[in-house]
Every structure is written in C-alpha cells, then in structure tokens.
C-alpha cells in the first residue's frame, strides 16, 4: 500500500517537473518583446546611412534658447508642488439594512 502512494507521488512530481520546463503554446508576444533591440538597430542603421553626420557642425533646428529655458523651468516646477494622494471613502453603513425583504 505504501509503495503505491510513493509511486503515485513520484509520478506526480515527475510530471510537474516536466511540465514546469515546457512552454505555453499560446503565449502572446508583448510590446517589449516585439520591439526588443529596435533602438540599437535604428541607431546603427542611421550611422550606416550617414557615417559623416558627426562632422556636421550646423546647429540643430528646434526650440530657441528662451523657449527651452521656459519649458525647462515649467518642468522643474511640476515636481516642486506636492499634491495630496487621492482619498477614497467607502460608506458601508447600510449594508445590513436591506429593504424589501422576502
């Protein structure tokens, strides 16, 4: 009788170990998995397309200095003000008072 229990427990453990090493057949790809390494590939291909890009000394077109400074100041001010975390109130006074009854 004891041998049957030991044999069945051993079989269950063996199947559990084998199943744990397997993969799920319908496993969905995540967004991270689909885009893994894309930024590296993009930088590499851009360097291949224009290997002399570092020699270009022209300023990059974009925001001027004053606009950039204003945006940076607003960004920093956003962290300075601390907002209180939201509070949630749940009223359970009338849970036991069911009207209408049977």
N, CA, C and O atoms as CSV, one atom per row, in Angstrom:
chain,resi,resn,atom,element,x,y,z
A,1,UNK,N,N,0.816,-1.181,0.000
A,1,UNK,CA,C,0.000,0.000,0.000
A,1,UNK,C,C,0.874,1.264,0.000
A,1,UNK,O,O,0.607,2.222,-0.726
A,2,UNK,N,N,1.911,1.241,0.824
A,2,UNK,CA,C,2.812,2.376,0.915
A,2,UNK,C,C,3.572,2.579,-0.398
A,2,UNK,O,O,3.860,3.711,-0.785
A,3,UNK,N,N,3.894,1.481,-1.078
A,3,UNK,CA,C,4.603,1.577,-2.354
A,3,UNK,C,C,3.745,2.259,-3.414
A,3,UNK,O,O,4.263,3.005,-4.245
A,4,UNK,N,N,2.436,2.009,-3.391
A,4,UNK,CA,C,1.541,2.654,-4.358
A,4,UNK,C,C,1.519,4.163,-4.139
A,4,UNK,O,O,1.543,4.925,-5.105
A,5,UNK,N,N,1.474,4.605,-2.882
A,5,UNK,CA,C,1.474,6.032,-2.580
A,5,UNK,C,C,2.790,6.676,-3.020
A,5,UNK,O,O,2.798,7.751,-3.621
A,6,UNK,N,N,3.885,6.010,-2.715
A,6,UNK,CA,C,5.195,6.557,-3.086
A,6,UNK,C,C,5.332,6.611,-4.602
A,6,UNK,O,O,5.847,7.590,-5.142
A,7,UNK,N,N,4.875,5.567,-5.294
A,7,UNK,CA,C,4.950,5.542,-6.755
A,7,UNK,C,C,4.077,6.634,-7.368
A,7,UNK,O,O,4.494,7.293,-8.320
A,8,UNK,N,N,2.873,6.834,-6.834
A,8,UNK,CA,C,1.991,7.862,-7.389
A,8,UNK,C,C,2.529,9.265,-7.099
A,8,UNK,O,O,2.453,10.143,-7.959
A,9,UNK,N,N,3.065,9.481,-5.912
A,9,UNK,CA,C,3.640,10.782,-5.587
A,9,UNK,C,C,4.861,11.054,-6.460
A,9,UNK,O,O,5.049,12.177,-6.927
A,10,UNK,N,N,5.687,10.045,-6.682
A,10,UNK,CA,C,6.861,10.191,-7.541
A,10,UNK,C,C,6.439,10.520,-8.970
A,10,UNK,O,O,7.065,11.356,-9.622
A,11,UNK,N,N,5.396,9.881,-9.457
A,11,UNK,CA,C,4.898,10.135,-10.805
A,11,UNK,C,C,4.369,11.564,-10.922
A,11,UNK,O,O,4.645,12.250,-11.906
A,12,UNK,N,N,3.613,12.009,-9.927
A,12,UNK,CA,C,3.065,13.371,-9.956
A,12,UNK,C,C,4.186,14.401,-9.932
A,12,UNK,O,O,4.137,15.387,-10.667
A,13,UNK,N,N,5.191,14.181,-9.097
A,13,UNK,CA,C,6.324,15.106,-9.026
A,13,UNK,C,C,7.083,15.122,-10.348
A,13,UNK,O,O,7.502,16.184,-10.808
A,14,UNK,N,N,7.262,13.954,-10.961
A,14,UNK,CA,C,7.982,13.887,-12.238
A,14,UNK,C,C,7.217,14.647,-13.318
A,14,UNK,O,O,7.821,15.389,-14.092
A,15,UNK,N,N,5.900,14.472,-13.380
A,15,UNK,CA,C,5.107,15.194,-14.369
A,15,UNK,C,C,5.124,16.702,-14.104
A,15,UNK,O,O,5.157,17.499,-15.042
A,16,UNK,N,N,5.103,17.087,-12.840
A,16,UNK,CA,C,5.147,18.512,-12.504
A,16,UNK,C,C,6.478,19.126,-12.939
A,16,UNK,O,O,6.505,20.246,-13.449
A,17,UNK,N,N,7.576,18.406,-12.744
A,17,UNK,CA,C,8.881,18.912,-13.167
A,17,UNK,C,C,8.978,19.006,-14.681
A,17,UNK,O,O,9.532,19.969,-15.212
A,18,UNK,N,N,8.453,18.030,-15.363
A,18,UNK,CA,C,8.489,18.048,-16.824
A,18,UNK,C,C,7.610,19.175,-17.362
A,18,UNK,O,O,8.001,19.876,-18.296
A,19,UNK,N,N,6.429,19.351,-16.778
A,19,UNK,CA,C,5.527,20.408,-17.231
A,19,UNK,C,C,6.096,21.790,-16.926
A,19,UNK,O,O,5.859,22.733,-17.681
A,20,UNK,N,N,6.834,21.920,-15.843
A,20,UNK,CA,C,7.426,23.206,-15.495
A,20,UNK,C,C,8.512,23.638,-16.455
A,20,UNK,O,O,8.782,24.832,-16.583
A,21,UNK,N,N,9.135,22.700,-17.126
A,21,UNK,CA,C,10.194,23.037,-18.074
A,21,UNK,C,C,9.658,23.319,-19.469
A,21,UNK,O,O,10.402,23.778,-20.336
A,22,UNK,N,N,8.398,23.055,-19.693
A,22,UNK,CA,C,7.803,23.264,-21.005
A,22,UNK,C,C,7.404,24.713,-21.213
A,22,UNK,O,O,7.511,25.533,-20.301
A,23,UNK,N,N,6.943,25.025,-22.420
A,23,UNK,CA,C,6.469,26.363,-22.737
A,23,UNK,C,C,4.975,26.321,-23.006
A,23,UNK,O,O,4.412,25.277,-23.336
A,24,UNK,N,N,4.358,27.459,-22.860
A,24,UNK,CA,C,2.930,27.565,-23.144
A,24,UNK,C,C,2.775,27.781,-24.641
A,24,UNK,O,O,3.385,28.703,-25.183
A,25,UNK,N,N,1.974,26.961,-25.336
A,25,UNK,CA,C,1.908,27.080,-26.793
A,25,UNK,C,C,1.246,28.367,-27.279
A,25,UNK,O,O,1.586,28.851,-28.359
A,26,UNK,N,N,0.316,28.932,-26.522
A,26,UNK,CA,C,-0.397,30.129,-26.971
A,26,UNK,C,C,0.127,31.391,-26.302
A,26,UNK,O,O,-0.634,32.331,-26.077
A,27,UNK,N,N,1.392,31.423,-25.987
A,27,UNK,CA,C,1.972,32.564,-25.306
A,27,UNK,C,C,2.009,33.759,-26.260
A,27,UNK,O,O,2.541,33.658,-27.365
A,28,UNK,N,N,1.441,34.896,-25.828
A,28,UNK,CA,C,1.370,36.094,-26.655
A,28,UNK,C,C,2.667,36.892,-26.536
A,28,UNK,O,O,3.284,36.938,-25.472
A,29,UNK,N,N,3.071,37.519,-27.641
A,29,UNK,CA,C,4.224,38.409,-27.614
A,29,UNK,C,C,3.819,39.717,-26.965
A,29,UNK,O,O,2.727,40.231,-27.207
A,30,UNK,N,N,4.697,40.247,-26.147
A,30,UNK,CA,C,4.438,41.537,-25.532
A,30,UNK,C,C,5.000,42.639,-26.420
A,30,UNK,O,O,5.755,42.372,-27.355
A,31,UNK,N,N,4.627,43.874,-26.123
A,31,UNK,CA,C,5.139,45.004,-26.890
A,31,UNK,C,C,6.651,45.100,-26.743
A,31,UNK,O,O,7.358,45.410,-27.703
A,32,UNK,N,N,7.142,44.834,-25.539
A,32,UNK,CA,C,8.588,44.875,-25.318
A,32,UNK,C,C,9.280,43.780,-26.128
A,32,UNK,O,O,10.339,44.014,-26.711
A,33,UNK,N,N,8.691,42.597,-26.164
A,33,UNK,CA,C,9.302,41.507,-26.904
A,33,UNK,C,C,9.361,41.787,-28.394
A,33,UNK,O,O,10.337,41.433,-29.056
A,34,UNK,N,N,8.315,42.426,-28.930
A,34,UNK,CA,C,8.292,42.725,-30.361
A,34,UNK,C,C,9.306,43.801,-30.734
A,34,UNK,O,O,9.855,43.785,-31.836
A,35,UNK,N,N,9.556,44.741,-29.815
A,35,UNK,CA,C,10.435,45.865,-30.118
A,35,UNK,C,C,11.810,45.748,-29.472
A,35,UNK,O,O,12.531,46.741,-29.383
A,36,UNK,N,N,12.177,44.583,-29.032
A,36,UNK,CA,C,13.444,44.404,-28.342
A,36,UNK,C,C,14.602,44.689,-29.298
A,36,UNK,O,O,14.715,44.056,-30.348
A,37,UNK,N,N,15.462,45.642,-28.934
A,37,UNK,CA,C,16.633,45.962,-29.734
A,37,UNK,C,C,16.384,46.927,-30.868
A,37,UNK,O,O,17.292,47.187,-31.657
A,38,UNK,N,N,15.186,47.466,-30.976
A,38,UNK,CA,C,14.888,48.377,-32.088
A,38,UNK,C,C,15.684,49.674,-32.012
A,38,UNK,O,O,16.131,50.177,-33.043
A,39,UNK,N,N,15.874,50.232,-30.807
A,39,UNK,CA,C,16.602,51.493,-30.713
A,39,UNK,C,C,18.062,51.293,-31.128
A,39,UNK,O,O,18.649,52.158,-31.777
A,40,UNK,N,N,18.641,50.160,-30.755
A,40,UNK,CA,C,20.014,49.871,-31.162
A,40,UNK,C,C,20.099,49.730,-32.677
A,40,UNK,O,O,21.001,50.279,-33.310
A,41,UNK,N,N,19.151,48.988,-33.255
A,41,UNK,CA,C,19.164,48.802,-34.703
A,41,UNK,C,C,18.971,50.123,-35.427
A,41,UNK,O,O,19.614,50.373,-36.446
A,42,UNK,N,N,18.089,50.973,-34.907
A,42,UNK,CA,C,17.837,52.267,-35.526
A,42,UNK,C,C,19.088,53.134,-35.505
A,42,UNK,O,O,19.438,53.741,-36.517
A,43,UNK,N,N,19.760,53.198,-34.371
A,43,UNK,CA,C,20.987,53.992,-34.281
A,43,UNK,C,C,22.061,53.433,-35.211
A,43,UNK,O,O,22.784,54.189,-35.861
A,44,UNK,N,N,22.159,52.125,-35.269
A,44,UNK,CA,C,23.171,51.511,-36.128
A,44,UNK,C,C,22.901,51.812,-37.606
A,44,UNK,O,O,23.819,52.158,-38.348
A,45,UNK,N,N,21.637,51.678,-38.030
A,45,UNK,CA,C,21.314,51.932,-39.437
A,45,UNK,C,C,21.472,53.402,-39.795
A,45,UNK,O,O,21.873,53.722,-40.913
A,46,UNK,N,N,21.158,54.315,-38.850
A,46,UNK,CA,C,21.352,55.735,-39.119
A,46,UNK,C,C,22.832,56.065,-39.274
A,46,UNK,O,O,23.192,56.925,-40.077
A,47,UNK,N,N,23.681,55.401,-38.525
A,47,UNK,CA,C,25.118,55.624,-38.672
A,47,UNK,C,C,25.625,55.051,-39.989
A,47,UNK,O,O,26.545,55.601,-40.595
A,48,UNK,N,N,25.037,53.965,-40.426
A,48,UNK,CA,C,25.453,53.381,-41.703
A,48,UNK,C,C,25.006,54.274,-42.858
A,48,UNK,O,O,25.738,54.443,-43.834
A,49,UNK,N,N,23.786,54.855,-42.746
A,49,UNK,CA,C,23.283,55.705,-43.817
A,49,UNK,C,C,24.107,56.977,-43.972
A,49,UNK,O,O,24.366,57.412,-45.094
A,50,UNK,N,N,24.521,57.578,-42.859
A,50,UNK,CA,C,25.294,58.826,-42.911
A,50,UNK,C,C,26.458,58.749,-41.931
A,50,UNK,O,O,26.363,59.270,-40.820
A,51,UNK,N,N,27.551,58.111,-42.324
A,51,UNK,CA,C,28.673,57.959,-41.399
A,51,UNK,C,C,29.372,59.276,-41.083
A,51,UNK,O,O,30.097,59.350,-40.091
A,52,UNK,N,N,29.181,60.321,-41.895
A,52,UNK,CA,C,29.830,61.613,-41.660
A,52,UNK,C,C,28.916,62.589,-40.914
A,52,UNK,O,O,29.179,63.792,-40.922
A,53,UNK,N,N,27.877,62.117,-40.286
A,53,UNK,CA,C,26.934,63.001,-39.602
A,53,UNK,C,C,27.595,63.732,-38.447
A,53,UNK,O,O,27.198,64.856,-38.142
A,54,UNK,N,N,28.567,63.154,-37.805
A,54,UNK,CA,C,29.244,63.797,-36.690
A,54,UNK,C,C,30.099,64.978,-37.104
A,54,UNK,O,O,30.443,65.811,-36.265
A,55,UNK,N,N,30.447,65.070,-38.372
A,55,UNK,CA,C,31.271,66.165,-38.860
A,55,UNK,C,C,30.453,67.422,-39.171
A,55,UNK,O,O,31.015,68.492,-39.405
A,56,UNK,N,N,29.128,67.286,-39.173
A,56,UNK,CA,C,28.248,68.413,-39.465
A,56,UNK,C,C,28.167,69.312,-38.236
A,56,UNK,O,O,27.677,68.881,-37.193
A,57,UNK,N,N,28.635,70.544,-38.338
A,57,UNK,CA,C,28.680,71.463,-37.199
A,57,UNK,C,C,27.504,72.439,-37.175
A,57,UNK,O,O,27.477,73.337,-36.333
A,58,UNK,N,N,26.540,72.288,-38.068
A,58,UNK,CA,C,25.388,73.186,-38.094
A,58,UNK,C,C,24.515,72.938,-36.863
A,58,UNK,O,O,24.399,71.799,-36.411
A,59,UNK,N,N,23.899,73.993,-36.313
A,59,UNK,CA,C,23.018,73.789,-35.158
A,59,UNK,C,C,21.764,73.022,-35.549
A,59,UNK,O,O,21.289,73.102,-36.681
A,60,UNK,N,N,21.261,72.302,-34.613
A,60,UNK,CA,C,20.065,71.508,-34.843
A,60,UNK,C,C,18.861,72.432,-34.810
A,60,UNK,O,O,18.749,73.267,-33.913
A,61,UNK,N,N,17.970,72.299,-35.763
A,61,UNK,CA,C,16.762,73.130,-35.798
A,61,UNK,C,C,15.807,72.673,-34.707
A,61,UNK,O,O,15.608,71.474,-34.510
A,62,UNK,N,N,15.216,73.628,-34.000
A,62,UNK,CA,C,14.292,73.286,-32.927
A,62,UNK,C,C,13.954,74.522,-32.128
A,62,UNK,O,O,13.880,75.618,-32.683
A,63,UNK,N,N,13.749,74.366,-30.844
A,63,UNK,CA,C,13.407,75.491,-29.985
A,63,UNK,C,C,14.618,76.388,-29.766
A,63,UNK,O,O,15.758,75.928,-29.704
A,64,UNK,N,N,14.335,77.683,-29.650
A,64,UNK,CA,C,15.425,78.605,-29.338
A,64,UNK,C,C,15.730,78.539,-27.843
A,64,UNK,O,O,15.042,77.836,-27.102
A,65,UNK,N,N,16.739,79.253,-27.401
A,65,UNK,CA,C,17.193,79.165,-26.019
A,65,UNK,C,C,16.162,79.619,-25.006
A,65,UNK,O,O,16.003,78.975,-23.969
A,66,UNK,N,N,15.443,80.728,-25.279
A,66,UNK,CA,C,14.467,81.240,-24.323
A,66,UNK,C,C,13.298,80.274,-24.158
A,66,UNK,O,O,12.865,80.011,-23.036
A,67,UNK,N,N,12.791,79.750,-25.255
A,67,UNK,CA,C,11.669,78.816,-25.173
A,67,UNK,C,C,12.084,77.544,-24.436
A,67,UNK,O,O,11.305,76.994,-23.656
A,68,UNK,N,N,13.279,77.087,-24.676
A,68,UNK,CA,C,13.762,75.896,-23.985
A,68,UNK,C,C,13.906,76.142,-22.493
A,68,UNK,O,O,13.585,75.272,-21.683
A,69,UNK,N,N,14.390,77.332,-22.123
A,69,UNK,CA,C,14.545,77.659,-20.705
A,69,UNK,C,C,13.189,77.729,-20.006
A,69,UNK,O,O,13.051,77.246,-18.882
A,70,UNK,N,N,12.194,78.319,-20.652
A,70,UNK,CA,C,10.848,78.407,-20.071
A,70,UNK,C,C,10.254,77.018,-19.880
A,70,UNK,O,O,9.668,76.726,-18.837
A,71,UNK,N,N,10.402,76.169,-20.877
A,71,UNK,CA,C,9.873,74.810,-20.768
A,71,UNK,C,C,10.584,74.017,-19.675
A,71,UNK,O,O,9.948,73.246,-18.956
A,72,UNK,N,N,11.877,74.198,-19.547
A,72,UNK,CA,C,12.622,73.502,-18.501
A,72,UNK,C,C,12.186,73.965,-17.121
A,72,UNK,O,O,12.054,73.155,-16.204
A,73,UNK,N,N,11.956,75.292,-16.967
A,73,UNK,CA,C,11.506,75.820,-15.673
A,73,UNK,C,C,10.127,75.274,-15.313
A,73,UNK,O,O,9.890,74.909,-14.162
A,74,UNK,N,N,9.220,75.213,-16.281
A,74,UNK,CA,C,7.884,74.662,-16.021
A,74,UNK,C,C,7.966,73.183,-15.647
A,74,UNK,O,O,7.221,72.705,-14.791
A,75,UNK,N,N,8.856,72.485,-16.282
A,75,UNK,CA,C,9.032,71.060,-15.989
A,75,UNK,C,C,9.516,70.865,-14.552
A,75,UNK,O,O,9.015,69.995,-13.840
A,76,UNK,N,N,10.487,71.670,-14.129
A,76,UNK,CA,C,11.008,71.569,-12.762
A,76,UNK,C,C,9.969,71.981,-11.728
A,76,UNK,O,O,9.899,71.384,-10.653
A,77,UNK,N,N,9.156,72.998,-12.037
A,77,UNK,CA,C,8.113,73.439,-11.114
A,77,UNK,C,C,7.060,72.360,-10.898
A,77,UNK,O,O,6.443,72.297,-9.835
A,78,UNK,N,N,6.859,71.532,-11.877
A,78,UNK,CA,C,5.884,70.455,-11.749
A,78,UNK,C,C,6.253,69.469,-10.653
A,78,UNK,O,O,5.369,68.857,-10.054
A,79,UNK,N,N,7.543,69.304,-10.380
A,79,UNK,CA,C,7.975,68.396,-9.328
A,79,UNK,C,C,7.998,69.059,-7.958
A,79,UNK,O,O,7.963,68.377,-6.934
A,80,UNK,N,N,8.057,70.398,-7.937
A,80,UNK,CA,C,8.156,71.117,-6.670
A,80,UNK,C,C,6.844,71.070,-5.887
A,80,UNK,O,O,6.864,70.931,-4.664
A,81,UNK,N,N,5.729,71.181,-6.561
A,81,UNK,CA,C,4.445,71.174,-5.847
A,81,UNK,C,C,4.023,69.737,-5.570
A,81,UNK,O,O,3.920,68.907,-6.473
A,82,UNK,N,N,3.783,69.475,-4.299
A,82,UNK,CA,C,3.359,68.134,-3.909
A,82,UNK,C,C,1.839,68.103,-3.806
A,82,UNK,O,O,1.240,68.938,-3.128
A,83,UNK,N,N,1.246,67.181,-4.451
A,83,UNK,CA,C,-0.202,67.035,-4.379
A,83,UNK,C,C,-0.523,65.888,-3.428
A,83,UNK,O,O,0.205,64.899,-3.343
A,84,UNK,N,N,-1.629,66.052,-2.721
A,84,UNK,CA,C,-2.044,65.002,-1.792
A,84,UNK,C,C,-2.553,63.808,-2.585
A,84,UNK,O,O,-3.220,63.981,-3.605
A,85,UNK,N,N,-2.247,62.605,-2.132
A,85,UNK,CA,C,-2.762,61.431,-2.838
A,85,UNK,C,C,-4.282,61.383,-2.723
A,85,UNK,O,O,-4.838,61.851,-1.729
A,86,UNK,N,N,-4.949,60.835,-3.707
A,86,UNK,CA,C,-6.407,60.789,-3.654
A,86,UNK,C,C,-6.880,59.903,-2.510
A,86,UNK,O,O,-6.275,58.874,-2.208
A,87,UNK,N,N,-7.967,60.320,-1.885
A,87,UNK,CA,C,-8.534,59.514,-0.804
A,87,UNK,C,C,-9.868,58.951,-1.273
A,87,UNK,O,O,-10.649,59.639,-1.932
A,88,UNK,N,N,-10.113,57.726,-0.935
A,88,UNK,CA,C,-11.327,57.039,-1.351
A,88,UNK,C,C,-12.139,56.696,-0.104
A,88,UNK,O,O,-11.628,56.062,0.819
A,89,UNK,N,N,-13.382,57.111,-0.081
A,89,UNK,CA,C,-14.267,56.840,1.042
A,89,UNK,C,C,-15.325,55.838,0.614
A,89,UNK,O,O,-16.012,56.027,-0.390
A,90,UNK,N,N,-15.441,54.781,1.381
A,90,UNK,CA,C,-16.436,53.748,1.109
A,90,UNK,C,C,-17.398,53.731,2.285
A,90,UNK,O,O,-16.994,53.517,3.428
A,91,UNK,N,N,-18.657,53.956,1.999
A,91,UNK,CA,C,-19.672,54.003,3.028
A,91,UNK,C,C,-20.338,52.637,3.131
A,91,UNK,O,O,-20.966,52.180,2.176
A,92,UNK,N,N,-20.206,51.983,4.277
A,92,UNK,CA,C,-20.805,50.658,4.457
A,92,UNK,C,C,-21.806,50.662,5.606
A,92,UNK,O,O,-22.038,49.626,6.229
A,93,UNK,N,N,-22.400,51.817,5.892
A,93,UNK,CA,C,-23.352,51.908,6.999
A,93,UNK,C,C,-24.617,51.102,6.747
A,93,UNK,O,O,-25.159,50.511,7.681
A,94,UNK,N,N,-25.097,51.064,5.516
A,94,UNK,CA,C,-26.384,50.446,5.233
A,94,UNK,C,C,-26.276,49.073,4.582
A,94,UNK,O,O,-27.188,48.660,3.866
A,95,UNK,N,N,-25.197,48.373,4.813
A,95,UNK,CA,C,-25.012,47.062,4.180
A,95,UNK,C,C,-26.028,46.060,4.736
A,95,UNK,O,O,-26.608,45.285,3.975
A,96,UNK,N,N,-26.245,46.068,6.029
A,96,UNK,CA,C,-27.143,45.098,6.622
A,96,UNK,C,C,-28.617,45.482,6.529
A,96,UNK,O,O,-29.481,44.651,6.809
A,97,UNK,N,N,-28.921,46.691,6.154
A,97,UNK,CA,C,-30.303,47.170,6.087
A,97,UNK,C,C,-30.842,47.008,4.679
A,97,UNK,O,O,-30.901,47.970,3.913
A,98,UNK,N,N,-31.231,45.798,4.342
A,98,UNK,CA,C,-31.798,45.522,3.031
A,98,UNK,C,C,-33.295,45.772,3.114
A,98,UNK,O,O,-33.984,45.189,3.951
A,99,UNK,N,N,-33.790,46.630,2.253
A,99,UNK,CA,C,-35.224,46.953,2.269
A,99,UNK,C,C,-35.938,46.067,1.260
A,99,UNK,O,O,-35.378,45.698,0.228
A,100,UNK,N,N,-37.144,45.745,1.568
A,100,UNK,CA,C,-37.963,44.962,0.641
A,100,UNK,C,C,-38.111,43.546,1.138
A,100,UNK,O,O,-39.212,42.998,1.080
A,101,UNK,N,N,-37.066,42.936,1.618
A,101,UNK,CA,C,-37.103,41.594,2.200
A,101,UNK,C,C,-37.949,40.604,1.425
A,101,UNK,O,O,-38.499,40.931,0.374
A,102,UNK,N,N,-38.049,39.404,1.945
A,102,UNK,CA,C,-38.857,38.371,1.313
A,102,UNK,C,C,-40.011,37.998,2.157
A,102,UNK,O,O,-40.802,37.136,1.774
